[in-house]
Amino acid sequence: MQTPSKPKGMRRKRLPAAARADMQRTRQVARHEMALGLMSMFRPLPDGAQRREVRIEQKFAGGLVRIMGVEMSQLEQGVFLALLAIAADGGSLRTALDAGLLPGLPHPNAPKDAKPEQNIAGAAQTIEIKTSLAELCRVAGLSDRPGSNTRESVRLAFQRLAMITVYAEGSNGAWGITHLISGAIGQGDEAGSVVARLNPRSTAAALGGRSYAPISMTAYRSLPTPTARVLYAWLCSWFTGRTGARLIGLDALEAHIFGAVAKDRRRRSQRRAQIRRAVEAIQNCDSQFNCVMQGEQASITREFAPSIEPEPIRRAADIDTPSGGQSPSENSPLQVAATSSSSTAAALGLAAG
């Protein structure tokens, strides 16, 4: 019997073994900018969850960083971390203004009566990377089987990431605002070409010129649940010194992972069960974290090994570097405002070009 041919558009070229092995050896570390990494921007949302509008502000060292946009899931986190890992290999540089990263003003995430010429982020450097949907899926740990809807989900995740705006203000009152990313994903070509431009903060972190948390994408991909992946990425930023031991309560973990502590007792119980399983999963994977539950607290120890980050870690003194060995999240409460996602799309638009 003759085997039916696959529908047009379903065939994908398989890379040679040597090329696949080279891809596995590279792009294993995402350099996540510290202030952004400590915010509860990404959450383990269930499929089909109503996306809310979030506004998260982090104050420390005389300045602040604030993000605003639609609520992000672990899928969006995986795509964003994949972009950071790919960007560590380098790309072309241009200003945020030329990269189309600046939102229009006035904007709800900018000062009242803000003027474009006051936005110092316009002159900041941003990195543009060119990749493919296939590589994004691989680095993020997403199944890319022919016939699946993974690539469409990644396209939607890319759009949602572009809706996020990042506002930063220094102690001298100077401020800047950009979109988290901008760019486009090709529609006609089989590979799904991707052009992405990162915000200046993430650009500087990806290139090693700003404080960042190195996140092992190998460990991230090995974790079995969205809750475990979100927790692992946050822990990498929480351990600012990269080594040490800490205790943290379940209430605090729930707030960092899910954005807030659930008021409903049943939901809170379900979340805590997820957190306990996530802690166990991180303990059992090669993540350089030792995690043990002690009643209502988690004891977490990290022994950072240089093998996770082959290049020297360079730090830049700026308002985003925590002082005194503390993370910004320990010095100020998380501020989250939630409304319907429809208002976000109207207020923020989409930086697609």
Disulfide bonds with the S-S distance in Angstrom:
none
